[in-house]
Amino acid sequence: MKHCSLYGHGILHIGCFDFQPSIPVATIKELAELGFLDRAENIVLVGPSGTGKTHLAIALGLKACMARKRVLFTTVHALRSSPKFGVKTASGRYS
């Protein structure tokens, strides 16, 4: 976690799932097992502000770091404006 850009303290404790009651507990537990990493799947969390996306992303990222996995934590804006991931427009900008 030396170069980790995860901020805050996202923690997945068993029984502490009230930050977003609309996500089934079984789904959160499945994500916490990090099986998506073994299957080479990405996780994209989408929803309105204040719904716990960042909390869950940070918690999963920290758990993956503790499992000695590489983690990319970013925003859609950062991805879209990145030369590595974004789409270059006619003006030469990335969007």
C-alpha positions as CSV (number, residue, x, y, z in Angstrom):
1,M,0.0,0.0,0.0
2,K,3.1,2.2,-0.4
3,H,1.7,4.1,-3.4
4,C,-1.9,3.7,-2.5
5,S,-4.3,6.5,-3.3
6,L,-7.1,5.1,-1.2
7,Y,-8.3,7.7,1.2
8,G,-10.5,7.5,4.3
9,H,-11.1,4.2,6.1
10,G,-13.4,1.9,4.2
11,I,-13.8,-1.2,6.3
12,L,-15.9,-4.3,5.7
13,H,-16.9,-5.8,9.0
14,I,-19.2,-8.7,9.2
15,G,-22.5,-7.4,10.3
16,C,-21.7,-3.7,9.4
17,F,-23.7,-3.3,6.1
18,D,-26.0,-0.5,7.1
19,F,-24.1,2.1,5.0
20,Q,-26.2,0.9,2.0
21,P,-29.2,-1.2,2.9
22,S,-30.3,-1.6,-0.8
23,I,-27.3,-3.8,-1.6
24,P,-28.0,-7.4,-0.5
25,V,-25.7,-8.5,2.3
26,A,-24.9,-11.6,0.3
27,T,-23.6,-9.4,-2.6
28,I,-21.3,-7.5,-0.3
29,K,-20.0,-10.7,1.3
30,E,-19.3,-12.2,-2.1
31,L,-17.4,-9.0,-3.2
32,A,-15.4,-9.1,0.0
33,E,-14.2,-12.6,-0.9
34,L,-12.4,-11.0,-3.8
35,G,-13.4,-13.8,-6.2
36,F,-13.8,-11.2,-9.0
37,L,-10.0,-10.8,-8.9
38,D,-9.4,-14.5,-9.6
39,R,-11.9,-14.2,-12.5
40,A,-10.1,-11.1,-13.8
41,E,-13.4,-9.1,-13.5
42,N,-13.6,-5.3,-12.8
43,I,-15.9,-3.7,-10.3
44,V,-17.8,-0.5,-11.3
45,L,-20.0,1.1,-8.7
46,V,-22.7,3.4,-10.1
47,G,-25.3,5.4,-8.3
48,P,-26.2,8.8,-6.9
49,S,-24.2,10.7,-4.4
50,G,-24.2,9.6,-0.8
51,T,-25.0,5.9,-1.5
52,G,-21.9,4.3,-0.2
53,K,-20.0,3.7,-3.5
54,T,-16.8,5.2,-2.3
55,H,-17.0,3.5,1.1
56,L,-17.4,0.1,-0.6
57,A,-14.7,0.8,-3.2
58,I,-12.2,1.8,-0.6
59,A,-13.0,-1.2,1.6
60,L,-12.6,-3.6,-1.3
61,G,-9.4,-1.9,-2.4
62,L,-7.9,-2.1,1.1
63,K,-8.9,-5.7,1.4
64,A,-7.3,-6.5,-2.0
65,C,-4.2,-4.6,-0.9
66,M,-4.0,-6.7,2.2
67,A,-4.3,-9.8,-0.1
68,R,-1.2,-8.4,-1.9
69,K,-3.2,-7.6,-5.1
70,R,-2.7,-4.6,-7.3
71,V,-5.5,-2.0,-7.0
72,L,-6.5,1.0,-9.2
73,F,-8.8,3.4,-7.3
74,T,-10.0,6.2,-9.5
75,T,-13.0,8.2,-10.7
76,V,-14.8,8.2,-14.0
77,H,-13.6,11.8,-14.6
78,A,-9.9,10.7,-14.0
79,L,-10.3,7.8,-16.4
80,R,-11.9,9.8,-19.1
81,S,-9.2,12.4,-19.0
82,S,-6.4,9.9,-18.8
83,P,-4.2,9.3,-21.9
84,K,-4.0,5.7,-20.9
85,F,-7.8,5.1,-20.6
86,G,-9.5,8.1,-22.2
87,V,-10.6,8.8,-25.7
88,K,-8.7,11.5,-27.6
89,T,-10.9,14.1,-29.3
90,A,-10.2,16.1,-32.4
91,S,-9.0,19.0,-30.3
92,G,-6.3,16.7,-28.8
93,R,-7.9,16.5,-25.4
94,Y,-9.0,13.3,-23.7
95,S,-12.7,12.8,-22.8
